[in-house]
């Protein structure tokens, strides 16, 4: 979710693509079937957990674009390396 004083926008995804995410790196959210970057997340925290059904997950926390808007990506089947 991306919220500003002017608008509220929700982006849904079924997949966090890629194999690795690094602290202090970037993760780009790209519109499906295009090369258009919707948002760019600066990764500043990784939170790991396990769902009630036993599936590991993580939240990839960071600021969206050049703002101070804290957001996260939710990824399944991930683990720290």
LUMTORZA-824621 format. One record per residue: x, y, z of N, C-alpha, C in turn; residue number from 1. Coordinates in steps of 0.2 Angstrom, whole numbers. Each point is the difference from the previous one (the first is absolute). Layout:
BEGIN
+-------+-------+-------+-------+-------+-------+-------+-------+-------+-----+
:   nc1 :   nc2 :   nc3 :  cac1 :  cac2 :  cac3 :   cc1 :   cc2 :   cc3 :   i :
+-------+-------+-------+-------+-------+-------+-------+-------+-------+-----+
:     X :     Y :     Z :     X :     Y :     Z :     X :     Y :     Z : NUM :
...
+-------+-------+-------+-------+-------+-------+-------+-------+-------+-----+
// end
This chain:
BEGIN
+-------+-------+-------+-------+-------+-------+-------+-------+-------+-----+
:   nc1 :   nc2 :   nc3 :  cac1 :  cac2 :  cac3 :   cc1 :   cc2 :   cc3 :   i :
+-------+-------+-------+-------+-------+-------+-------+-------+-------+-----+
:     4 :    -6 :     0 :    -4 :     6 :     0 :     4 :     6 :     0 :   1 :
:    -1 :     5 :    -4 :     3 :     6 :    -1 :    -5 :     6 :     2 :   2 :
:     1 :     3 :     6 :    -5 :     5 :     2 :     4 :     7 :     0 :   3 :
:    -3 :     5 :    -3 :     2 :     7 :     1 :    -6 :     4 :     2 :   4 :
:     1 :     7 :     1 :    -6 :     4 :     1 :    -4 :     0 :    -6 :   5 :
:     2 :     0 :    -6 :    -4 :     0 :    -6 :    -3 :    -6 :    -2 :   6 :
:     2 :    -6 :     1 :    -3 :    -6 :    -2 :     3 :    -6 :     4 :   7 :
:    -4 :    -6 :    -1 :     2 :    -6 :     3 :     0 :    -5 :    -5 :   8 :
:     5 :    -4 :    -1 :     1 :    -4 :    -6 :     2 :    -7 :     3 :   9 :
:    -4 :    -5 :    -2 :     2 :    -7 :     2 :     3 :    -4 :    -6 :  10 :
:     5 :    -3 :     1 :     3 :    -5 :    -5 :     0 :    -7 :     3 :  11 :
:    -3 :    -4 :    -4 :     0 :    -7 :     2 :     4 :    -4 :    -4 :  12 :
:     4 :    -5 :     3 :     4 :    -5 :    -4 :    -1 :    -7 :     3 :  13 :
:     1 :    -4 :    -5 :     0 :    -7 :     2 :     7 :    -3 :     1 :  14 :
:     5 :     3 :    -2 :     7 :    -2 :     0 :     5 :     5 :     2 :  15 :
:     5 :    -1 :     4 :     6 :     4 :     1 :     5 :    -4 :    -4 :  16 :
:     2 :     3 :    -6 :     4 :    -4 :    -4 :     8 :     1 :     2 :  17 :
:     4 :    -4 :    -2 :     7 :     0 :     2 :     2 :    -5 :     5 :  18 :
:     6 :     0 :     2 :     2 :    -5 :     4 :     3 :     3 :     7 :  19 :
:     2 :     6 :    -1 :     4 :     3 :     6 :    -2 :     7 :     1 :  20 :
:    -1 :     3 :     6 :    -1 :     7 :     1 :     5 :     1 :     6 :  21 :
:     4 :     6 :    -1 :     5 :     2 :     4 :    -2 :     7 :     4 :  22 :
:     2 :     0 :     6 :    -1 :     6 :     4 :     4 :     6 :    -4 :  23 :
:    -3 :     6 :     1 :     3 :     6 :    -4 :     0 :    -1 :    -7 :  24 :
:    -3 :    -5 :    -3 :    -1 :     0 :    -7 :    -7 :     3 :    -2 :  25 :
:    -2 :    -2 :    -7 :    -6 :     3 :    -2 :    -4 :    -6 :    -3 :  26 :
:    -7 :     0 :     0 :    -4 :    -5 :    -3 :    -5 :     4 :    -4 :  27 :
:     0 :    -1 :    -6 :    -5 :     4 :    -5 :    -6 :    -4 :    -1 :  28 :
:    -6 :     3 :     0 :    -6 :    -3 :    -1 :    -2 :     2 :    -7 :  29 :
:     0 :    -5 :    -4 :    -1 :     1 :    -8 :    -7 :    -2 :    -2 :  30 :
:    -4 :     4 :    -4 :    -6 :    -2 :    -2 :     0 :    -6 :    -5 :  31 :
:    -4 :    -5 :     1 :     0 :    -6 :    -3 :     0 :     0 :    -7 :  32 :
:     4 :    -4 :    -3 :     1 :     0 :    -8 :     3 :     6 :    -3 :  33 :
:     3 :     4 :     4 :     3 :     6 :    -2 :     7 :     1 :     3 :  34 :
:     3 :     6 :    -2 :     7 :     2 :     4 :    -2 :     6 :     4 :  35 :
:    -6 :     2 :     1 :    -2 :     6 :     3 :     1 :    -1 :     8 :  36 :
:     4 :     4 :     3 :     1 :     0 :     7 :    -5 :     4 :     4 :  37 :
:    -4 :    -4 :     4 :    -6 :     4 :     3 :     3 :     3 :     7 :  38 :
:     4 :    -4 :     4 :     3 :     3 :     6 :     7 :    -3 :     1 :  39 :
:     4 :     4 :     3 :     7 :    -3 :     2 :     0 :     0 :     8 :  40 :
:     2 :    -5 :     3 :     0 :    -1 :     7 :     7 :     0 :     2 :  41 :
:     2 :     4 :     5 :     7 :     0 :     2 :     0 :    -5 :     6 :  42 :
:     3 :    -5 :     0 :     0 :    -6 :     5 :     4 :     2 :     6 :  43 :
:    -4 :     1 :     6 :     4 :     2 :     6 :    -2 :    -5 :     6 :  44 :
:    -4 :    -5 :    -1 :    -1 :    -5 :     5 :    -3 :    -6 :    -3 :  45 :
:     1 :    -6 :     3 :    -2 :    -6 :    -2 :    -3 :    -3 :     6 :  46 :
:    -7 :    -2 :     0 :    -3 :    -3 :     5 :    -2 :    -8 :    -2 :  47 :
:     2 :    -5 :     4 :    -1 :    -6 :    -2 :    -5 :    -3 :     5 :  48 :
:    -5 :    -5 :    -2 :    -4 :    -3 :     4 :    -3 :    -7 :    -3 :  49 :
:    -5 :    -3 :     3 :    -3 :    -6 :    -2 :    -7 :     1 :     1 :  50 :
:    -4 :    -2 :    -5 :    -7 :     0 :     0 :    -3 :    -5 :     4 :  51 :
:    -6 :     0 :     2 :    -3 :    -6 :     4 :     0 :    -6 :    -4 :  52 :
:     0 :     0 :    -6 :     0 :    -6 :    -4 :     8 :    -3 :    -1 :  53 :
:     5 :     3 :     3 :     7 :    -2 :     0 :     4 :     3 :    -6 :  54 :
:    -4 :     4 :    -5 :     4 :     3 :    -5 :     4 :     6 :     2 :  55 :
:     7 :     0 :    -1 :     4 :     6 :     2 :    -2 :     6 :    -5 :  56 :
:     0 :     6 :     3 :    -1 :     6 :    -4 :     5 :     5 :     3 :  57 :
:     0 :     6 :    -4 :     4 :     6 :     2 :    -3 :     6 :    -2 :  58 :
:     1 :     5 :     3 :    -2 :     7 :    -2 :     6 :     4 :    -1 :  59 :
:     0 :     3 :    -6 :     6 :     4 :    -3 :    -2 :     7 :     1 :  60 :
:     3 :     3 :     6 :    -2 :     7 :     1 :     4 :     5 :    -3 :  61 :
:    -3 :     6 :    -1 :     4 :     5 :    -3 :    -4 :     6 :    -2 :  62 :
:     3 :     6 :    -2 :    -3 :     6 :    -2 :    -2 :    -1 :    -8 :  63 :
:    -5 :     3 :    -2 :    -3 :    -1 :    -7 :     3 :     7 :    -3 :  64 :
:     4 :    -2 :    -6 :     2 :     6 :    -4 :     5 :     5 :     4 :  65 :
:    -1 :     6 :     0 :     4 :     5 :     3 :    -4 :     3 :     7 :  66 :
:    -5 :    -4 :     2 :    -4 :     2 :     5 :     2 :    -3 :     7 :  67 :
:    -3 :     2 :     5 :     1 :    -3 :     7 :    -6 :    -5 :     1 :  68 :
:    -3 :    -2 :    -5 :    -6 :    -5 :     1 :     2 :    -7 :     1 :  69 :
:     0 :    -2 :     6 :     2 :    -7 :     2 :    -5 :    -5 :    -3 :  70 :
:     2 :    -5 :    -4 :    -4 :    -5 :    -3 :     3 :    -7 :     1 :  71 :
:    -3 :    -5 :    -2 :     3 :    -7 :    -1 :    -2 :    -4 :    -5 :  72 :
:     4 :    -4 :    -2 :    -2 :    -6 :    -5 :    -1 :    -6 :     4 :  73 :
:    -5 :    -4 :    -1 :    -1 :    -6 :     3 :     2 :    -6 :    -4 :  74 :
:     5 :    -4 :     2 :     3 :    -5 :    -4 :    -1 :    -7 :     3 :  75 :
:    -2 :    -5 :    -3 :    -1 :    -7 :     3 :     6 :    -4 :    -2 :  76 :
:     1 :    -5 :     5 :     6 :    -5 :    -1 :     7 :     3 :    -1 :  77 :
:     1 :     5 :     5 :     7 :     3 :     0 :     3 :    -1 :     7 :  78 :
:     6 :     0 :     0 :     4 :    -1 :     6 :     7 :     4 :     0 :  79 :
:     2 :     2 :     5 :     7 :     4 :     0 :     5 :    -4 :    -2 :  80 :
:     5 :     3 :    -3 :     6 :    -4 :    -3 :     6 :     3 :     4 :  81 :
+-------+-------+-------+-------+-------+-------+-------+-------+-------+-----+
// end
